[in-house]
């Protein structure tokens, strides 16, 4: 029998202890991405991988994660949020074991995709449980704690990853997930109550496959176009994207029991907040992908030192999310989101001017502004979006919110990575006639003259990507300003029960 999660007004009596269990589960999903970031140069060297392969290692996880989030949210509502959370952690541990044993880039990419399945089961369950156990007045604080834990993972992940790469190898960043996932599962099993939606939607497996194929095709199209290696493959991937996403939308609109309620997008809180968050993550999702290469390949820092150098980003998120948890009640969520996105824009603009001899205060100032802005806006964005969703559809609403952000991250890594690769290749070819797709491959040549040209080409490419990321953050602020007028005054959109 399900345990009562508590009334909406008063909340669950053990809600703050349950929050600890939820955050422990979230920790494993976030640590994986940040631990991996400092291992990318080592992976590039181990597998002689170019930018496209590194993007695939990152995006295999994010695309599957994003593609399955909606189905995982429905499954959480239907079969139990606690049950899906525990299943996801076990899958994550098994997939991490496969990744640690990978002998080829293809096996590593496949394992990362499997890890995305586990993460998809975990993420919507965490937010859905928080919506169930916390009353509305306490949710911004709970969401701020949720974001702060993600920031702590972000801070510790690169340092931990750097240490593992230094003392062991790139495989260590995956082996560490196994004990973390099992520990998180044990804590969640003891503390977290079970909850269901009594009118949960039918789990449409075909639609889950279609949206995952569509998103995968979309990201693959961007990756291939960035490499410029196979127009035929890009065309085929584009057709898969259009047909998969189009067929998914058609099934949902015609189904009497859809997984996704498109009526939610009529609410400016849900549509505007989701669009703003997705556009922001187009830029922020690729920040570590680019900056870890700058710190290790241009500045010559070890993986451990580079991981520690990223700490201002996470510290900024912790401080920003702490302030952002209380700010919506004082200045309103719309102002919080606009102010936070403006901070992110400024941070990217600073990072666009990094050079080979830039001081660390320059680097840390840009990272800190990114973290402060993202952290300050995150609780407001999450609250605005989920307040537009009926409480009994919390799993679906949480999954959609996560999907928008994860798709933004996947497209950001693919798009900005493609820009980084294209600009780098073009600049390097102009000065040397060489067509290397990444600085890591150029450095393996061991020629001092070519190395200098490669560093200059990378800095030009990095500056271009940072300005694009700043534009994405600014666009998110504009979207929030135009769509989120007095969002708290609007009642939730009525979503019919099944």
TABEL-V42615 format. One record per residue. N is the residue number from 1. RES is the residue in three letters. NEAR is the number of other C-alpha atoms within 10 Angstrom. Layout:
N_RES_NEAR, N_RES_NEAR
This chain:
1_UNK_5, 2_UNK_9, 3_UNK_10, 4_UNK_12, 5_UNK_21, 6_UNK_17, 7_UNK_13, 8_UNK_15, 9_UNK_11, 10_UNK_13, 11_UNK_20, 12_UNK_20, 13_UNK_13, 14_UNK_15, 15_UNK_22, 16_UNK_15, 17_UNK_12, 18_UNK_21, 19_UNK_23, 20_UNK_19, 21_UNK_22, 22_UNK_27, 23_UNK_20, 24_UNK_23, 25_UNK_29, 26_UNK_26, 27_UNK_22, 28_UNK_27, 29_UNK_24, 30_UNK_19, 31_UNK_25, 32_UNK_24, 33_UNK_19, 34_UNK_24, 35_UNK_30, 36_UNK_26, 37_UNK_25, 38_UNK_35, 39_UNK_26, 40_UNK_24, 41_UNK_23, 42_UNK_19, 43_UNK_22, 44_UNK_20, 45_UNK_14, 46_UNK_14, 47_UNK_14, 48_UNK_14, 49_UNK_20, 50_UNK_21, 51_UNK_25, 52_UNK_20, 53_UNK_18, 54_UNK_22, 55_UNK_25, 56_UNK_25, 57_UNK_23, 58_UNK_24, 59_UNK_28, 60_UNK_24, 61_UNK_26, 62_UNK_29, 63_UNK_31, 64_UNK_28, 65_UNK_30, 66_UNK_30, 67_UNK_27, 68_UNK_25, 69_UNK_34, 70_UNK_29, 71_UNK_29, 72_UNK_31, 73_UNK_36, 74_UNK_30, 75_UNK_27, 76_UNK_32, 77_UNK_30, 78_UNK_20, 79_UNK_18, 80_UNK_21, 81_UNK_29, 82_UNK_26, 83_UNK_20, 84_UNK_26, 85_UNK_30, 86_UNK_24, 87_UNK_15, 88_UNK_25, 89_UNK_32, 90_UNK_19, 91_UNK_19, 92_UNK_30, 93_UNK_23, 94_UNK_17, 95_UNK_25, 96_UNK_27, 97_UNK_18, 98_UNK_19, 99_UNK_26, 100_UNK_21, 101_UNK_15, 102_UNK_16, 103_UNK_12, 104_UNK_11, 105_UNK_20, 106_UNK_14, 107_UNK_16, 108_UNK_23, 109_UNK_22, 110_UNK_19, 111_UNK_25, 112_UNK_27, 113_UNK_24, 114_UNK_23, 115_UNK_30, 116_UNK_28, 117_UNK_26, 118_UNK_29, 119_UNK_31, 120_UNK_32, 121_UNK_30, 122_UNK_32, 123_UNK_27, 124_UNK_32, 125_UNK_35, 126_UNK_27, 127_UNK_27, 128_UNK_27, 129_UNK_29, 130_UNK_23, 131_UNK_26, 132_UNK_24, 133_UNK_27, 134_UNK_26, 135_UNK_19, 136_UNK_16, 137_UNK_13, 138_UNK_15, 139_UNK_21, 140_UNK_27, 141_UNK_20, 142_UNK_21, 143_UNK_25, 144_UNK_28, 145_UNK_20, 146_UNK_24, 147_UNK_27, 148_UNK_26, 149_UNK_22, 150_UNK_24, 151_UNK_27, 152_UNK_18, 153_UNK_24, 154_UNK_26, 155_UNK_26, 156_UNK_20, 157_UNK_29, 158_UNK_32, 159_UNK_24, 160_UNK_24, 161_UNK_31, 162_UNK_28, 163_UNK_22, 164_UNK_23, 165_UNK_23, 166_UNK_17, 167_UNK_11, 168_UNK_11, 169_UNK_17, 170_UNK_24, 171_UNK_22, 172_UNK_24, 173_UNK_29, 174_UNK_22, 175_UNK_19, 176_UNK_21, 177_UNK_24, 178_UNK_19, 179_UNK_12, 180_UNK_20, 181_UNK_25, 182_UNK_18, 183_UNK_16, 184_UNK_23, 185_UNK_22, 186_UNK_16, 187_UNK_17, 188_UNK_24, 189_UNK_16, 190_UNK_10, 191_UNK_17, 192_UNK_24, 193_UNK_22, 194_UNK_19, 195_UNK_24, 196_UNK_24, 197_UNK_19, 198_UNK_13, 199_UNK_13, 200_UNK_22, 201_UNK_22, 202_UNK_15, 203_UNK_21, 204_UNK_17, 205_UNK_11, 206_UNK_11, 207_UNK_25, 208_UNK_19, 209_UNK_16, 210_UNK_23, 211_UNK_26, 212_UNK_23, 213_UNK_23, 214_UNK_26, 215_UNK_25, 216_UNK_25, 217_UNK_25, 218_UNK_25, 219_UNK_27, 220_UNK_27, 221_UNK_23, 222_UNK_23, 223_UNK_28, 224_UNK_20, 225_UNK_20, 226_UNK_23, 227_UNK_20, 228_UNK_12, 229_UNK_11, 230_UNK_10, 231_UNK_13, 232_UNK_10, 233_UNK_14, 234_UNK_22, 235_UNK_15, 236_UNK_13, 237_UNK_23, 238_UNK_21, 239_UNK_16, 240_UNK_21, 241_UNK_24, 242_UNK_16, 243_UNK_17, 244_UNK_23, 245_UNK_21, 246_UNK_14, 247_UNK_16, 248_UNK_20, 249_UNK_18, 250_UNK_12, 251_UNK_17, 252_UNK_17, 253_UNK_15, 254_UNK_9, 255_UNK_12, 256_UNK_10, 257_UNK_17, 258_UNK_19, 259_UNK_24, 260_UNK_21, 261_UNK_17, 262_UNK_12, 263_UNK_11, 264_UNK_20, 265_UNK_14, 266_UNK_11, 267_UNK_21, 268_UNK_21, 269_UNK_31, 270_UNK_29, 271_UNK_20, 272_UNK_25, 273_UNK_28, 274_UNK_27, 275_UNK_21, 276_UNK_29, 277_UNK_29, 278_UNK_27, 279_UNK_26, 280_UNK_28, 281_UNK_26, 282_UNK_29, 283_UNK_28, 284_UNK_26, 285_UNK_23, 286_UNK_25, 287_UNK_24, 288_UNK_20, 289_UNK_21, 290_UNK_20, 291_UNK_21, 292_UNK_24, 293_UNK_24, 294_UNK_22, 295_UNK_21, 296_UNK_21, 297_UNK_17, 298_UNK_23, 299_UNK_16, 300_UNK_13, 301_UNK_16, 302_UNK_17, 303_UNK_27, 304_UNK_21, 305_UNK_18, 306_UNK_24, 307_UNK_28, 308_UNK_19, 309_UNK_20, 310_UNK_26, 311_UNK_23, 312_UNK_21, 313_UNK_25, 314_UNK_27, 315_UNK_21, 316_UNK_26, 317_UNK_34, 318_UNK_27, 319_UNK_18, 320_UNK_28, 321_UNK_32, 322_UNK_22, 323_UNK_19, 324_UNK_30, 325_UNK_27, 326_UNK_18, 327_UNK_19, 328_UNK_22, 329_UNK_13, 330_UNK_9, 331_UNK_10, 332_UNK_16, 333_UNK_27, 334_UNK_26, 335_UNK_20, 336_UNK_26, 337_UNK_31, 338_UNK_23, 339_UNK_17, 340_UNK_26, 341_UNK_33, 342_UNK_23, 343_UNK_25, 344_UNK_31, 345_UNK_30, 346_UNK_19, 347_UNK_26, 348_UNK_27, 349_UNK_19, 350_UNK_22, 351_UNK_25, 352_UNK_22, 353_UNK_18, 354_UNK_20, 355_UNK_20, 356_UNK_13, 357_UNK_8, 358_UNK_12, 359_UNK_10, 360_UNK_11, 361_UNK_9, 362_UNK_14, 363_UNK_22, 364_UNK_20, 365_UNK_18, 366_UNK_25, 367_UNK_28, 368_UNK_24, 369_UNK_26, 370_UNK_30, 371_UNK_28, 372_UNK_28, 373_UNK_29, 374_UNK_32, 375_UNK_33, 376_UNK_32, 377_UNK_32, 378_UNK_28, 379_UNK_32, 380_UNK_28, 381_UNK_27, 382_UNK_24, 383_UNK_24, 384_UNK_26, 385_UNK_25, 386_UNK_26, 387_UNK_23, 388_UNK_23, 389_UNK_24, 390_UNK_17, 391_UNK_17, 392_UNK_19, 393_UNK_24, 394_UNK_27, 395_UNK_35, 396_UNK_31, 397_UNK_28, 398_UNK_26, 399_UNK_29, 400_UNK_24, 401_UNK_26, 402_UNK_25, 403_UNK_25, 404_UNK_21, 405_UNK_24, 406_UNK_26, 407_UNK_27, 408_UNK_26, 409_UNK_27, 410_UNK_30, 411_UNK_28, 412_UNK_27, 413_UNK_32, 414_UNK_30, 415_UNK_24, 416_UNK_30, 417_UNK_26, 418_UNK_24, 419_UNK_22, 420_UNK_27, 421_UNK_26, 422_UNK_21, 423_UNK_22, 424_UNK_25, 425_UNK_23, 426_UNK_17, 427_UNK_21, 428_UNK_27, 429_UNK_16, 430_UNK_12, 431_UNK_13, 432_UNK_12, 433_UNK_11, 434_UNK_15, 435_UNK_15, 436_UNK_19, 437_UNK_23, 438_UNK_24, 439_UNK_27, 440_UNK_24, 441_UNK_18, 442_UNK_21, 443_UNK_19, 444_UNK_11, 445_UNK_10, 446_UNK_10, 447_UNK_10, 448_UNK_10, 449_UNK_9, 450_UNK_17, 451_UNK_19, 452_UNK_15, 453_UNK_18, 454_UNK_28, 455_UNK_22, 456_UNK_20, 457_UNK_24, 458_UNK_27, 459_UNK_21, 460_UNK_19, 461_UNK_24, 462_UNK_29, 463_UNK_20, 464_UNK_17, 465_UNK_26, 466_UNK_28, 467_UNK_19, 468_UNK_21, 469_UNK_29, 470_UNK_27, 471_UNK_19, 472_UNK_25, 473_UNK_33, 474_UNK_22, 475_UNK_19, 476_UNK_27, 477_UNK_25, 478_UNK_15, 479_UNK_20, 480_UNK_28, 481_UNK_16, 482_UNK_11, 483_UNK_19, 484_UNK_23, 485_UNK_17, 486_UNK_11, 487_UNK_21, 488_UNK_16, 489_UNK_7, 490_UNK_13, 491_UNK_13, 492_UNK_18, 493_UNK_17, 494_UNK_12, 495_UNK_14, 496_UNK_10, 497_UNK_11, 498_UNK_11
